Every structure is written in C-alpha cells, then in structure tokens.
Amino acid sequence: MFQQTLSVLAACGELTPAALAGRVMTLPPFAEVSREDYRALLVSMIQNDFIERTETGGLIIGLAGERLTSSFKFYAVFKDSEDFTVRCGSDEIGTITSPPPVGDRFALAGRTWEVEELDVKGKLVFVRLVEGKMEISWPGDYGEIHTRILKRMKKLLEENVTYPYLKPGAAKRLAEARALARRVSMLDFPIIPLGGYSYALFPFVGTRSFRVVRKVLARFKERFKLSAIDYERCYYITFRMERGSPAELYGAIIAELSSNEFDLESLAASGENPIFDKYDEFIPAELLRKAYASDRLQNPITF
C-alpha cells in the first residue's frame, strides 16, 4: 500500500486525499484495509516526507518519496539482495543475505543461532547461540508449513498402514516412531513428561498456528513457573514447569485461545517492530503489528 500510494502520485501528480484513497483502496489486495488504517499510513508518510500536503490541501510526492521513486529498484515488490552482518554480543559471526524474523533460528559458521533483534537500517542481526543443529541452506525466504501437513504427520503415527515404497530402513524408523508415540501417549494428549520438571508440547499445527501457541505458552510463565522454553521449527516446544500440572497448563492455553477477548494483534508486543518485507521499515509500528497478525499468525483454537 505504501508502494502503490507513491506509484499513484508519481503517475497522477497532485491528488486530493479522497481521490488518492479512491484509487488505492479500491485495488483488490487492499479490500480489507480500513480507512482509519490508510489514514494512519498517509499521516506517517507526510510526517516522514514521503508525501507532502500542498497549500490547497492536495497531496504530492515529498523529497524522501522522490528519492525512492527515482530509483529503478522502486517498482520491484521483492527485497533487494543485501548483506546483513550477524553479531553475537561484540563478536561478528558472519554475513547473511536474508535475515530471519526475531525468534527464528539459522545455521552459520557451523553453529545454530537464534535471532534476538534486527537493525534493518544498520543491516545488523543480533543473535544468541543455541543448542542443536540445523541444515545450512539459504532459499531466499523462510517457507511456512500448513497445518494439514502436521495433521497428516499425526495420522501417520496413529495408523498402521504399511507403505510398499519405503525402504527397509525407513519402514523400521516409521515403526519405531509409531511405537514411541503410543508408548508416551503423545497422540492422546499433547504435553508429555521428559523427566523431572521437563516437558514437551506437540501441538501438530502449522507454522502460523505454532507461533500463536508458542507466544500464548509464554504468557503463563509466572502462573506455572515456566522456564527454558525452546522449540524446533513448528514440531514441538520443550520447557520446564515447576508449578501446576500438564492438564492445567493445557486447559489454560485452550481457554486463552478460545476466549472471545483473545486478539492475535496482542501477541505482538507494543515494543515489537516486525519487519519482513521491502518497505516495512517505513511503516508505522502499529500497522506492522496488524499486518503481522493478519499475515503470519493463525489461531488454532484447539489442538
């Protein structure tokens, strides 16, 4: 919407706010955007000199907007390839071309790192070292897994179907996985004990819903005395719980997800600035959080 607003003004010259909104907001991709949100975007663009208000009340491209639109790179929707420096404390680990979002993990220099903070303008990624191994690959973006895939994985563990195309080693591994899943009852109840105060949560939901479960779980840190919360992609979450029972924790999570007052936007903290796409750095934080909730989160309701 930021890009289209500048494109329309570049093509048409001065427009009244109503005429500009009429041209931009009627485009199909923006059908769900409210007039209040578009007004907030325009105000931000005026404040940051991407557009200017004339003496007659019309809108034209501002100096910052001219710098953007004059570049041949402006009309490409996708990000330009740029190197980001990865830092852990005062140590420089290396460089990557596409920074993962905060909380995600990647492999670099033979070790696994979790993103703690992004400085887009400074092209810096601040990370912490975590245990485990990850495949070193840079596809250019981080794909998501649909919930249907995880549900099929669960069904694969539940059923007794023999697949003739599996090699002996794969068939043996599948049989072992099925036996283990049934032995620990993870197909009947998603939270299983690992010994002591340690537990694992297997929600069997896709990437967007998994993010929601992970963030909601963190809300109960004090109530259930949770610590050492860790996760592997969208497959499972491990944690320590020193107060309450797995059933109580599961009930609390489901009650939160099912509440009429539950709001996905509330999962993005007020201080968060979830930057993913090309022009996100120019968008007000409150609008970015709305976009994050709409595009990257999905309430599983139950699991």
Disulfide bonds with the S-S distance in Angstrom:
none
